Amino acid sequence: MRRLPPLVELRAFEAAARCLSFKKAAAELGVTPTAISHQVKLLEHFCGTPLFRRRPRPLALTPVGEQLYPGIRDGFERIGQALGVVQERDVGARLRISATNAFAAHWLIPRLPHWRTTHPRLKLSIIGTDAVLDLKAGDIDISIRYARKPPSDGEHVELMRDIFYVVASPSLVGSDRKVLKPAELATLPLIEAEWPAADVHAPNWKRWQKAARSRYKNVPDLAALSS
């Protein structure tokens, strides 16, 4: 390969030739006009001939400089185009995530602004559904599921675990109350979410009663509600 001058010299020459000003070229490249002049002189030494006519002003290219400039300019444009292809190779890529409606609305979507700042070129599709979609079908890339054991259809990472609490409206127990005693539940209307009957691990009142009686005294019988 033919010996080439340093890239910094070629860049200084291209900017100065395009702007016909060492000062403007320096501002564009973030250096001083003296630095531009120095790099141009080094390139002129490499070429063995002046590339700019400095006097009288304004700055102008010599015939050799005019001959050299188009090749240097086009070379930098080709380099920029090649780098652009590499940088934009994933512009059309899309990440498809499936999550339950509640998780997507309350956890995933509020975090999208941060995602956009860290992955500006990657498109994102969020599929909100309570159905378990088949990863092997190829319609989604990541599935965020509620599960009690690791799924068998792909790699998995545990994100978090659910914690269930007994809570009450301040209008029932008073706005200054912070902790309820288990015995007080017998005097309050209880609300229970519907879970599949076959789900023995569902967080219902029956399971809470069993766990609470191992820790507290005077836990009321809630079997009537959970039966």
C-alpha positions, 0 to 999 in steps of 0.5 A: 500500500502506498504510504499515506500522510496522517489522517489529521493532516488530511482532515485539516486540509479538507476543512481549510480547502472547503472553508478557504479559511484556517480560522473557520476550519479550526472552529469546525474541528475544535482546534486553533488556527495555528494548529490547522496551519501547522497540519497543512504545512506538514501535508505540503511537506509530504506533497513537496509543494504548496497547497495554499496561496496565503498571500495576498489574502484571501486564502486560495488553493494553488493549482496542486491544491485544487487538484488534490482537494476533490480526491480528499473530499470524496475520500472523507465522504466515502468514509462517512458513508461506510461508517453510517452503514455500520452505525445504522445496521440495526435501525430496522431491528425491532424488539418485541416484548409480551407482558400482562396488561397490568405489568405493561401499564404500571411497570414497563411503559413508565420506564420507556423514556429511559429506554429510548435514551439508551437505545435510540435506534432500536424499535420496541413493540409491547404486546399487552396480553394476559395470555401466555404467548408461544416464544417458539412461534417467533411472534415475540422475542421476550415474554414477561410472565407471572409464574411459580416455576421457571418456564421450559421454553427458553432462557429465563431470568427472575425479575421480581417476586410478588408480596401480598398485603392485607390493606383497608380503606381509611374510611373503614378503619380511620385515617390515623390507623397504620396497623390492623390487628388480625382479629379486626378482620372479622368486623370488616367486609372482605374483598377477594380477587378471583383466581382459578380454582385449580390454583392452590397457590393463589393468594386468597384469604384461606391461605392468608389465614393459615399463614397468619395463625402461625404468627399471630393470636386471635386470627378469625375464621375466614373459611366462609369467604374463601370456600 
